Amino acid sequence: MKTSTLFLDQGETLGGSERFLIDFLNKLSPSERRQIRPILVGGKLKSYQEKLPDTIPLQSFVFPSVRGGILRKMSAVIKLLIAARKLKTFAQAQNTRLIFSNTPRTHFVAYLAHKFWRLKTPWIMMMHDFTTPKFLLKKMATVATTIVVNGMPSREDTRKKIASRDHKKIKIVENGLDFEILPEAKPSRHVQQIMILGRIDPRKGQKFALEAMDLLAERNPDLMLHVVGQSFAGDRQTLQYEKEIRAFAKQRSLSNVMFQDEVDQPFETMRKMDLILVLPTEPETFGRVTTEALAMGKLVLAFDETGPREILQQFERFLVEKTKEPLPCALRIPPGNAMSLAETIGYFADHANEVPGFTQEARAFVEKTYPLSETKKRLLNLFLDR
């Protein structure tokens, strides 16, 4: 009987980790699909399902949430154990050769299936963020066959949390972009249309973008900020945050700020913009929006935080090596500093001649450094080595 590879992803949002897996599955050739026989387990969101290849089977599966108070957490543990049992049963029925988990919740279910229900199938765990508690990641690492990280920040965080004997399990596979399907870059030549893209969440820093626009309202009245994204219905904190930033915009009468829900074609939306803001308030393992914006030839300003920091540091070195001249302005802003953000936006708005120096070679940098072809090659090799 042919064997399959299970890809675990609850697919309740369309963030960086979900898009990483969608991109990988879409990039597989017919021959590669026959080699690993992928099955997506989860994929709850309809928009998530629509982005998957028709050739890849989808298995509905519930990965229980652990949000809430102590009573809900106790109930969640029971639900997680039941889910882990179901996972083992399904894996055995599919004669599964390998399990790949893509999110903290799917990691935990896979761990329970192996540890509690004695599932023997090799398991690859993909680390996209820093949220998994140290005590839990350390336990899971002892059971996982391989731990894939999406960059050096994730690698260092994982190494600190797991036992040294498990360090050899760590492999790096960075988030690449598929340049065969990306729209043609449209390098920015000035700054007028500004965007911050992503889930509305305190960790994404939308409020600092609004505060910067408030500071710039009189100095640069032609600037327009587009806040693209929405809060997550399953997270009260994000819902409250969205209310707060919308209330701030209304209170300050910010006619230079527009709110828009998630878009189906983020790259096309980026192409219409001049400047993309990436403003994490906490460390991130990878700045995917940063690479996407650069690939579209856009000027990018980001808080100097882990994730976008490493990408922009590479990009800045790339520009300096190419021009043999120092950069006229920094692209990285002190985290949480709306005043510095406003000053830098204002600088580029007032000095349009400096913008092309940052945008003309942006696509070439990403093509050289973050191609999806390399991402697929590295990940596929891990699957086929099993």
DOMIMI-941265 format. One line per 8 residues: number of its first residue (from 0); their letters; for each residue x, y, z of N, C-alpha, C. Coordinates in steps of 0.05 Angstrom, whole numbers, plus 5000, padded with zeros to 4 digits. Example, Ala and Ser with C-alpha at 12.3 -4.5 7.8 and 13.67 -1.06 7.14 Angstrom:
2
0 = as = 5264 4886 5156 5246 4910 5156 5264 4934 5156  5257 4955 5142 5273 4979 5143 5258 5001 5157 .
REM end
This chain:
386
0 = mktstlfl = 5017 4976 5000 5000 5000 5000 5017 5025 5000  5009 5046 4984 5024 5070 4984 5022 5084 5011  5043 5099 5018 5043 5113 5044 5039 5143 5039  5030 5156 5060 5023 5185 5058 5039 5201 5077  5038 5228 5073 5050 5247 5091 5028 5265 5101  5024 5266 5127 5003 5283 5139 5014 5310 5146  5001 5331 5136 5008 5359 5143 4987 5370 5162  4995 5375 5187 4976 5384 5207 4976 5414 5209 .
8 = dqgetlgg = 4953 5426 5205 4950 5456 5206 4921 5462 5211  4914 5474 5234 4886 5479 5239 4874 5499 5219  4890 5516 5208 4881 5534 5186 4858 5552 5194  4859 5563 5218 4838 5581 5227 4844 5610 5220  4868 5616 5211 4875 5643 5202 4893 5639 5177  4901 5662 5165 4919 5661 5142 4943 5678 5148  4958 5669 5169 4982 5683 5176 5006 5672 5162  5030 5680 5171 5055 5671 5158 5059 5641 5158 .
16 = serflidf = 5053 5628 5180 5058 5599 5181 5039 5584 5162  5014 5593 5161 4995 5580 5143 5002 5585 5113  5011 5609 5107 5018 5615 5079 5044 5600 5071  5062 5596 5091 5086 5580 5085 5078 5552 5075  5060 5539 5089 5052 5512 5082 5037 5512 5056  5019 5531 5052 5003 5533 5027 5022 5536 5003  5042 5554 5006 5061 5559 4985 5076 5533 4978  5085 5519 4998 5101 5494 4994 5084 5474 4979 .
24 = lnklspse = 5059 5469 4988 5042 5449 4975 5035 5457 4947  5032 5482 4942 5026 5491 4914 5050 5488 4896  5074 5489 4907 5098 5488 4891 5106 5459 4883  5094 5439 4896 5101 5411 4890 5093 5404 4861  5111 5390 4847 5105 5380 4821 5089 5354 4824  5075 5345 4802 5061 5319 4804 5078 5296 4813  5103 5296 4803 5121 5274 4812 5127 5276 4842  5131 5300 4852 5137 5303 4880 5113 5297 4898 .
32 = rrqirpil = 5089 5303 4888 5065 5296 4903 5062 5266 4904  5069 5252 4883 5067 5223 4883 5088 5211 4903  5110 5224 4906 5131 5214 4924 5123 5216 4953  5110 5238 4961 5104 5241 4989 5074 5238 4996  5056 5238 4976 5028 5235 4979 5017 5252 5002  5017 5278 4999 5008 5296 5021 4978 5295 5026  4971 5297 5051 4943 5300 5060 4943 5323 5080  4927 5343 5076 4925 5365 5095 4904 5359 5116 .
40 = vggklksy = 4912 5359 5141 4894 5352 5163 4888 5378 5178  4863 5386 5176 4854 5411 5189 4843 5430 5168  4856 5453 5165 4848 5472 5144 4820 5482 5147  4813 5492 5170 4785 5499 5177 4774 5522 5160  4790 5543 5156 4781 5567 5143 4776 5562 5113  4753 5572 5103 4747 5568 5075 4767 5581 5057  4776 5605 5064 4796 5619 5047 4823 5604 5047  4829 5589 5069 4852 5572 5070 4849 5549 5050 .
48 = qeklpdti = 4826 5536 5051 4821 5513 5034 4822 5521 5004  4812 5545 4998 4812 5554 4970 4840 5559 4959  4859 5563 4976 4886 5568 4967 4902 5542 4964  4891 5520 4973 4905 5494 4970 4902 5482 4942  4921 5467 4932 4918 5454 4906 4895 5434 4907  4879 5432 4886 4857 5413 4884 4867 5384 4886  4892 5380 4880 4903 5353 4879 4911 5342 4906  4909 5358 4927 4917 5350 4954 4892 5345 4971 .
56 = plqsfvfp = 4888 5321 4981 4864 5315 4997 4864 5331 5023  4840 5339 5032 4836 5354 5056 4820 5337 5076  4831 5332 5100 4817 5317 5120 4808 5336 5143  4782 5339 5146 4772 5356 5168 4781 5345 5195  4791 5363 5212 4801 5354 5238 4801 5378 5257  4793 5373 5282 4792 5394 5302 4816 5392 5321  4832 5413 5321 4854 5415 5340 4845 5434 5363  4836 5423 5386 4824 5439 5407 4841 5462 5417 .
64 = svrggilr = 4829 5485 5422 4843 5509 5433 4847 5505 5462  4869 5518 5473 4874 5517 5501 4871 5544 5514  4857 5562 5500 4852 5589 5511 4831 5587 5533  4833 5607 5552 4813 5608 5573 4825 5604 5601  4807 5603 5621 4816 5599 5649 4823 5571 5655  4827 5565 5680 4837 5539 5689 4817 5517 5683  4791 5522 5686 4771 5501 5680 4771 5494 5650  4772 5515 5633 4772 5510 5604 4798 5496 5596 .
72 = kmsavikl = 4820 5503 5609 4845 5489 5602 4844 5460 5610  4832 5454 5633 4829 5426 5642 4812 5410 5622  4790 5423 5613 4773 5410 5593 4788 5407 5567  4805 5426 5560 4819 5425 5535 4839 5402 5534  4851 5396 5557 4870 5373 5558 4857 5347 5550  4832 5343 5560 4817 5319 5554 4811 5319 5524  4803 5342 5513 4797 5344 5485 4821 5339 5468  4844 5349 5477 4869 5345 5462 4877 5316 5462 .
80 = liaarklk = 4873 5302 5484 4879 5273 5485 4861 5257 5466  4836 5265 5465 4818 5252 5446 4826 5258 5417  4834 5283 5412 4843 5290 5385 4868 5275 5378  4886 5271 5397 4911 5256 5392 4905 5227 5385  4885 5216 5399 4877 5188 5393 4866 5186 5365  4850 5206 5357 4839 5206 5330 4861 5209 5309  4881 5225 5316 4903 5229 5297 4918 5202 5293  4923 5188 5315 4936 5162 5312 4920 5143 5295 .
88 = tfaqaqnt = 4894 5142 5300 4877 5124 5284 4877 5131 5255  4875 5157 5249 4876 5166 5221 4903 5160 5208  4924 5166 5222 4951 5161 5212 4955 5132 5205  4946 5114 5222 4949 5085 5217 4932 5077 5193  4907 5088 5191 4890 5081 5169 4901 5090 5142  4917 5112 5142 4929 5122 5118 4957 5110 5113  4965 5091 5130 4992 5080 5128 5012 5102 5125  5011 5121 5144 5027 5145 5143 5056 5140 5147 .
96 = rlifsntp = 5073 5152 5130 5102 5149 5132 5114 5172 5148  5100 5195 5150 5112 5218 5162 5089 5238 5170  5093 5251 5193 5075 5272 5202 5090 5298 5204  5078 5320 5193 5090 5346 5194 5070 5365 5208  5078 5376 5231 5060 5395 5245 5070 5423 5241  5051 5442 5237 5058 5469 5228 5053 5491 5248  5039 5485 5271 5032 5505 5291 5035 5494 5319  5037 5511 5339 5040 5501 5367 5018 5481 5375 .
104 = rthfvayl = 4993 5487 5367 4971 5469 5374 4973 5442 5361  4981 5442 5336 4985 5416 5322 5009 5401 5333  5030 5416 5341 5053 5403 5354 5044 5387 5378  5027 5400 5395 5019 5388 5420 5002 5362 5415  4984 5364 5395 4968 5340 5389 4986 5318 5378  5005 5324 5361 5024 5304 5351 5040 5292 5373  5049 5310 5392 5064 5300 5415 5048 5280 5432  5023 5287 5437 5007 5269 5454 5002 5243 5439 .
112 = ahkfwrlk = 4998 5244 5413 4994 5220 5397 5018 5201 5400  5042 5213 5400 5066 5197 5402 5072 5188 5430  5070 5206 5449 5077 5201 5476 5056 5185 5492  5031 5194 5489 5010 5182 5505 4997 5157 5492  4994 5159 5465 4981 5137 5450 5001 5119 5435  5026 5125 5438 5048 5108 5427 5047 5106 5396  5041 5128 5383 5044 5130 5354 5073 5128 5347  5081 5112 5327 5109 5108 5320 5118 5123 5295 .
120 = tpwimmmh = 5099 5136 5282 5106 5149 5256 5126 5172 5261  5147 5174 5245 5166 5197 5247 5151 5224 5245  5160 5243 5261 5146 5268 5264 5165 5292 5260  5159 5310 5241 5174 5335 5237 5158 5358 5248  5170 5374 5265 5157 5396 5278 5168 5422 5267  5151 5440 5256 5160 5465 5244 5155 5488 5263  5177 5503 5270 5175 5526 5289 5173 5552 5274  5150 5565 5275 5146 5591 5262 5145 5614 5282 .
128 = dfttpkfl = 5145 5609 5308 5142 5631 5327 5156 5624 5353  5155 5642 5372 5168 5638 5398 5148 5632 5420  5123 5625 5414 5103 5624 5434 5102 5598 5450  5114 5576 5440 5112 5551 5454 5128 5552 5480  5115 5547 5503 5130 5548 5529 5154 5530 5530  5174 5539 5544 5199 5524 5545 5196 5496 5555  5180 5492 5577 5178 5465 5588 5164 5446 5568  5145 5457 5552 5131 5440 5534 5148 5434 5509 .
136 = lkkmatva = 5162 5454 5498 5179 5450 5475 5201 5430 5482  5212 5432 5506 5233 5413 5514 5223 5385 5513  5198 5380 5523 5187 5353 5522 5182 5344 5494  5170 5362 5478 5164 5354 5450 5189 5348 5434  5210 5362 5439 5235 5358 5424 5246 5330 5429  5241 5319 5452 5252 5292 5457 5238 5271 5440  5213 5277 5431 5197 5258 5416 5199 5263 5386  5201 5288 5378 5202 5295 5349 5226 5283 5336 .
144 = ttivvngm = 5223 5275 5311 5245 5264 5295 5263 5287 5286  5251 5309 5276 5265 5332 5266 5250 5357 5274  5266 5378 5279 5254 5404 5286 5263 5424 5265  5244 5434 5249 5251 5453 5228 5246 5481 5238  5265 5499 5234 5262 5527 5242 5264 5545 5217  5251 5569 5218 5250 5585 5194 5270 5607 5193  5291 5605 5209 5312 5625 5208 5330 5624 5233  5350 5641 5233 5369 5641 5256 5356 5649 5282 .
152 = psredtrk = 5338 5669 5283 5325 5676 5308 5310 5652 5320  5295 5638 5303 5280 5615 5312 5299 5592 5321  5321 5590 5307 5341 5569 5314 5352 5574 5342  5360 5599 5347 5371 5606 5373 5351 5603 5396  5326 5611 5391 5306 5608 5412 5301 5579 5418  5299 5562 5397 5294 5534 5401 5318 5520 5415  5342 5527 5408 5365 5516 5422 5365 5522 5452  5356 5546 5459 5356 5553 5487 5335 5538 5503 .
160 = kiasrdhk = 5314 5529 5489 5291 5517 5503 5293 5487 5505  5308 5474 5488 5308 5445 5487 5335 5434 5498  5335 5409 5504 5360 5396 5515 5381 5396 5493  5406 5398 5502 5429 5399 5483 5430 5374 5466  5422 5351 5476 5423 5327 5461 5404 5327 5437  5385 5346 5437 5365 5347 5415 5373 5369 5395  5395 5384 5400 5403 5405 5381 5408 5394 5353  5417 5370 5351 5424 5358 5325 5399 5354 5308 .
168 = kikiveng = 5376 5355 5320 5351 5351 5305 5342 5377 5290  5355 5399 5296 5346 5425 5285 5357 5429 5256  5338 5436 5238 5345 5442 5210 5332 5469 5203  5346 5485 5187 5336 5512 5179 5324 5510 5151  5299 5520 5149 5285 5522 5123 5271 5550 5123  5282 5569 5109 5271 5596 5110 5247 5599 5092  5230 5619 5098 5206 5625 5082 5214 5637 5055  5210 5623 5034 5216 5634 5008 5191 5643 4993 .
176 = ldfeilpe = 5196 5659 4972 5174 5668 4955 5175 5656 4927  5151 5651 4916 5149 5639 4890 5149 5660 4868  5171 5666 4856 5173 5687 4837 5161 5680 4810  5153 5655 4806 5140 5647 4781 5111 5657 4780  5099 5662 4804 5071 5671 4805 5068 5699 4816  5090 5711 4826 5088 5738 4837 5083 5758 4815  5067 5779 4820 5065 5800 4801 5092 5814 4797  5095 5827 4775 5119 5842 4769 5122 5865 4790 .
184 = akpsrhvq = 5147 5869 4798 5152 5890 4818 5145 5918 4806  5136 5936 4823 5131 5963 4815 5146 5982 4835  5172 5986 4830 5188 6001 4849 5176 6029 4856  5175 6035 4881 5165 6061 4890 5185 6083 4882  5174 6106 4875 5190 6129 4868 5186 6153 4886  5165 6151 4904 5160 6172 4923 5144 6158 4945  5136 6174 4965 5120 6163 4987 5094 6180 4990  5072 6167 4986 5046 6179 4990 5026 6158 5002 .
192 = qimilgri = 5024 6135 4989 5006 6114 4998 5022 6094 5016  5013 6092 5041 5027 6076 5061 5009 6054 5071  5020 6031 5076 5003 6008 5085 5017 5993 5108  5000 5984 5127 5008 5964 5147 4989 5941 5143  5000 5917 5138 4985 5894 5130 4988 5871 5150  4965 5859 5157 4966 5836 5175 4943 5837 5195  4941 5815 5211 4921 5814 5231 4923 5837 5250  4900 5849 5257 4900 5871 5276 4904 5859 5304 .
200 = dprkgqkf = 4927 5865 5315 4936 5852 5340 4956 5870 5353  4956 5872 5380 4975 5889 5394 5004 5883 5386  5009 5858 5379 5037 5850 5372 5045 5860 5344  5026 5869 5329 5032 5879 5302 5036 5909 5300  5030 5923 5321 5037 5952 5324 5022 5971 5307  4997 5965 5300 4982 5984 5284 4978 6011 5297  4976 6011 5324 4971 6037 5338 4994 6057 5334  5019 6047 5330 5041 6064 5326 5040 6077 5298 .
208 = aleamdll = 5030 6062 5279 5026 6073 5252 5006 6096 5253  4984 6092 5268 4964 6113 5271 4975 6137 5286  4990 6133 5306 5002 6155 5321 5021 6171 5303  5036 6157 5286 5054 6171 5268 5039 6188 5248  5016 6177 5238 5000 6193 5220 4987 6217 5233  4981 6214 5258 4971 6237 5273 4992 6259 5275  5017 6251 5279 5039 6270 5281 5045 6283 5254  5039 6269 5232 5045 6279 5205 5022 6293 5192 .
216 = aernpdlm = 4999 6293 5205 4974 6303 5192 4977 6332 5181  4990 6349 5196 4993 6377 5186 5018 6380 5169  5040 6366 5176 5065 6369 5161 5063 6357 5133  5050 6333 5131 5048 6320 5105 5019 6311 5101  5001 6329 5095 4973 6323 5093 4966 6304 5070  4984 6301 5050 4978 6284 5027 4983 6254 5033  4995 6248 5055 5001 6220 5061 4975 6206 5069  4973 6180 5061 4949 6164 5068 4958 6137 5078 .
224 = lhvvgqsf = 4948 6129 5101 4954 6103 5113 4931 6084 5109  4937 6060 5099 4917 6039 5095 4923 6017 5116  4905 6013 5134 4907 5991 5154 4892 5968 5143  4906 5948 5133 4894 5925 5119 4896 5900 5137  4873 5889 5145 4872 5866 5162 4849 5868 5181  4845 5848 5198 4824 5849 5217 4832 5833 5242  4817 5837 5263 4822 5822 5287 4812 5793 5284  4820 5776 5303 4813 5748 5302 4790 5743 5321 .
232 = agdrqtlq = 4768 5733 5310 4743 5729 5326 4748 5712 5351  4767 5694 5349 4772 5676 5372 4791 5687 5393  4799 5712 5390 4818 5725 5409 4807 5752 5418  4798 5753 5442 4785 5778 5453 4805 5801 5453  4830 5795 5458 4851 5816 5459 4853 5831 5432  4852 5816 5411 4854 5829 5384 4828 5844 5378  4805 5834 5386 4780 5848 5382 4780 5875 5397  4789 5874 5422 4790 5899 5437 4810 5919 5426 .
240 = yekeiraf = 4832 5908 5416 4853 5925 5404 4842 5940 5379  4827 5925 5363 4816 5938 5339 4797 5960 5347  4781 5956 5367 4763 5977 5377 4778 6001 5386  4801 5997 5399 4817 6019 5410 4829 6035 5388  4840 6022 5367 4854 6038 5347 4833 6052 5329  4810 6040 5324 4790 6053 5309 4779 6077 5324  4777 6074 5351 4768 6097 5368 4788 6119 5367  4814 6112 5367 4835 6133 5366 4833 6148 5340 .
248 = akqrslsn = 4829 6134 5318 4827 6147 5292 4803 6166 5291  4781 6158 5303 4757 6175 5303 4761 6198 5322  4773 6194 5345 4777 6215 5365 4796 6237 5354  4816 6228 5339 4836 6247 5328 4828 6257 5300  4805 6249 5291 4795 6257 5264 4816 6252 5242  4826 6227 5241 4847 6221 5223 4836 6214 5195  4831 6235 5179 4822 6231 5152 4843 6218 5134  4868 6217 5144 4890 6205 5129 4894 6175 5136 .
256 = vmfqdevd = 4874 6163 5148 4875 6134 5155 4851 6120 5145  4855 6098 5131 4833 6081 5121 4836 6053 5131  4814 6041 5140 4814 6013 5149 4802 5995 5127  4814 5972 5123 4804 5953 5103 4808 5925 5113  4788 5907 5109 4791 5880 5118 4812 5865 5101  4817 5840 5109 4837 5824 5095 4831 5823 5065  4852 5822 5049 4849 5822 5020 4857 5795 5008  4844 5787 4987 4850 5761 4974 4877 5761 4959 .
264 = qpfetmrk = 4884 5785 4949 4909 5788 4933 4927 5808 4946  4941 5801 4967 4958 5820 4981 4980 5832 4964  4991 5816 4945 5013 5827 4928 5002 5849 4910  4978 5846 4899 4967 5867 4882 4962 5892 4898  4954 5888 4923 4949 5911 4941 4975 5925 4947  4996 5910 4952 5023 5921 4957 5032 5938 4933  5027 5928 4909 5037 5942 4885 5026 5970 4883  5003 5975 4895 4991 6001 4893 5002 6020 4914 .
272 = mdlilvlp = 5018 6010 4932 5028 6026 4954 5057 6035 4948  5065 6055 4964 5093 6065 4962 5110 6056 4985  5098 6054 5009 5113 6048 5033 5098 6027 5049  5111 6006 5058 5100 5985 5075 5112 5987 5103  5095 5987 5123 5105 5988 5151 5103 5960 5163  5124 5952 5177 5125 5927 5192 5133 5934 5221  5113 5932 5239 5118 5944 5266 5113 5924 5289  5127 5902 5290 5122 5883 5312 5131 5894 5338 .
280 = tepetfgr = 5115 5889 5359 5122 5898 5386 5135 5876 5402  5137 5852 5390 5150 5829 5403 5168 5816 5381  5188 5801 5390 5205 5787 5370 5188 5768 5353  5195 5766 5327 5183 5747 5308 5205 5730 5297  5198 5706 5289 5218 5688 5278 5226 5695 5250  5207 5708 5235 5213 5715 5208 5195 5738 5199  5205 5757 5184 5189 5779 5175 5178 5775 5147  5159 5758 5143 5149 5751 5116 5139 5775 5101 .
288 = vttealam = 5123 5792 5114 5113 5816 5101 5136 5833 5090  5159 5833 5105 5182 5849 5097 5193 5839 5070  5196 5812 5067 5206 5802 5042 5186 5805 5019  5160 5802 5025 5140 5806 5005 5139 5835 4994  5141 5854 5013 5141 5882 5005 5165 5889 4988  5188 5879 4996 5213 5884 4981 5211 5871 4953  5198 5848 4952 5195 5835 4926 5177 5851 4907  5159 5866 4919 5142 5884 4903 5155 5911 4897 .
296 = gklvlafd = 5180 5914 4905 5194 5939 4900 5186 5962 4917  5178 5956 4942 5168 5977 4959 5188 5985 4980  5186 6010 4988 5202 6020 5011 5190 6007 5036  5207 5997 5053 5199 5984 5078 5211 5997 5102  5195 6005 5121 5204 6014 5147 5194 5995 5168  5212 5987 5186 5204 5967 5206 5216 5974 5233  5202 5966 5254 5213 5968 5281 5238 5949 5282  5259 5958 5295 5284 5943 5297 5280 5920 5317 .
304 = etgpreil = 5264 5901 5309 5257 5878 5325 5264 5852 5311  5270 5832 5326 5277 5806 5314 5256 5797 5294  5265 5788 5271 5248 5781 5249 5253 5799 5225  5239 5822 5225 5246 5841 5203 5274 5852 5205  5285 5854 5230 5312 5865 5233 5332 5850 5216  5332 5823 5218 5352 5807 5204 5350 5810 5174  5325 5812 5164 5321 5815 5135 5331 5842 5126  5324 5864 5140 5332 5891 5132 5362 5895 5136 .
312 = qqferflv = 5374 5882 5155 5403 5884 5158 5417 5872 5134  5407 5849 5124 5418 5837 5100 5414 5855 5076  5390 5867 5074 5383 5884 5052 5401 5909 5052  5405 5921 5075 5422 5944 5077 5451 5938 5069  5461 5915 5077 5488 5907 5069 5489 5903 5039  5468 5891 5028 5466 5887 4999 5468 5913 4984  5454 5934 4994 5453 5960 4980 5480 5974 4982  5492 5972 5006 5518 5986 5010 5540 5973 4993 .
320 = ektkeplp = 5539 5946 4991 5559 5932 4974 5555 5939 4945  5530 5943 4937 5524 5948 4909 5531 5977 4901  5526 5996 4919 5530 6025 4912 5557 6035 4922  5569 6021 4941 5594 6030 4954 5591 6057 4968  5566 6063 4976 5561 6088 4990 5543 6082 5015  5546 6099 5036 5529 6096 5060 5500 6102 5053  5482 6090 5068 5453 6096 5063 5446 6123 5075  5429 6138 5061 5421 6165 5071 5403 6165 5095 .
328 = calrippg = 5389 6142 5099 5370 6141 5121 5366 6112 5130  5362 6107 5155 5358 6080 5166 5330 6071 5160  5327 6045 5154 5301 6033 5150 5290 6021 5175  5307 6018 5196 5298 6006 5221 5294 6028 5242  5270 6026 5255 5261 6047 5273 5263 6036 5302  5270 6052 5322 5269 6042 5350 5242 6031 5356  5240 6007 5366 5213 5995 5372 5196 6012 5390  5170 6014 5383 5151 6029 5399 5154 6059 5398 .
336 = namslaet = 5169 6069 5380 5175 6098 5379 5160 6111 5355  5135 6121 5361 5119 6133 5340 5132 6158 5329  5145 6174 5346 5158 6198 5337 5180 6193 5317  5197 6173 5322 5218 6166 5303 5207 6155 5277  5185 6140 5280 5172 6130 5256 5161 6153 5239  5148 6172 5252 5137 6195 5237 5160 6211 5224  5182 6214 5238 5204 6230 5226 5216 6216 5202  5218 6189 5202 5229 6175 5180 5210 6175 5156 .
344 = igyfadha = 5184 6171 5162 5164 6173 5140 5165 6201 5128  5166 6221 5145 5167 6248 5135 5192 6254 5118  5214 6242 5126 5239 6246 5111 5236 6236 5083  5226 6211 5080 5223 6200 5053 5201 6214 5037  5180 6224 5051 5160 6239 5037 5171 6266 5026  5190 6277 5041 5202 6303 5033 5226 6300 5014  5237 6276 5013 5261 6271 4996 5255 6247 4978  5237 6252 4959 5229 6230 4940 5253 6220 4924 .
352 = nevpgftq = 5273 6236 4920 5296 6228 4904 5312 6205 4918  5308 6202 4944 5322 6180 4959 5308 6153 4957  5282 6154 4950 5266 6129 4950 5276 6108 4930  5281 6115 4905 5289 6094 4885 5315 6079 4893  5332 6092 4908 5356 6079 4917 5351 6055 4935  5328 6054 4947 5320 6032 4965 5301 6012 4951  5289 6020 4929 5269 6003 4917 5276 5990 4890  5295 6002 4875 5301 5991 4849 5313 5964 4850 .
360 = earafvek = 5329 5958 4871 5342 5932 4873 5330 5914 4894  5307 5922 4905 5294 5906 4926 5286 5878 4917  5274 5876 4893 5265 5851 4883 5290 5832 4878  5311 5843 4867 5334 5827 4861 5346 5815 4887  5345 5831 4908 5355 5821 4934 5338 5797 4944  5312 5799 4942 5295 5777 4952 5297 5753 4934  5299 5757 4908 5303 5734 4890 5328 5719 4896  5349 5733 4903 5374 5721 4909 5374 5707 4936 .
368 = typlsetk = 5360 5718 4956 5362 5709 4983 5340 5691 4993  5315 5695 4983 5292 5680 4993 5275 5668 4971  5286 5651 4954 5270 5638 4933 5255 5614 4945  5229 5611 4937 5214 5588 4946 5225 5562 4935  5238 5562 4913 5250 5538 4902 5270 5526 4922  5285 5543 4935 5304 5533 4955 5289 5522 4980  5268 5536 4988 5252 5527 5011 5241 5499 5005  5229 5496 4981 5217 5470 4974 5239 5448 4974 .
376 = krllnlfl = 5262 5454 4962 5283 5435 4960 5292 5425 4988  5296 5443 5006 5305 5435 5033 5284 5419 5048  5259 5428 5046 5238 5414 5061 5233 5387 5049  5232 5386 5023 5227 5360 5009 5249 5340 5015  5273 5349 5017 5295 5331 5023 5292 5319 5051  5281 5335 5070 5276 5324 5097 5255 5303 5096  5234 5306 5079 5213 5286 5077 5223 5261 5064  5239 5264 5043 5248 5240 5028 5270 5225 5042 .
384 = dr = 5283 5237 5061 5304 5224 5077 5292 5204 5096  5266 5206 5102 5254 5188 5122 5251 5160 5111 .
REM end
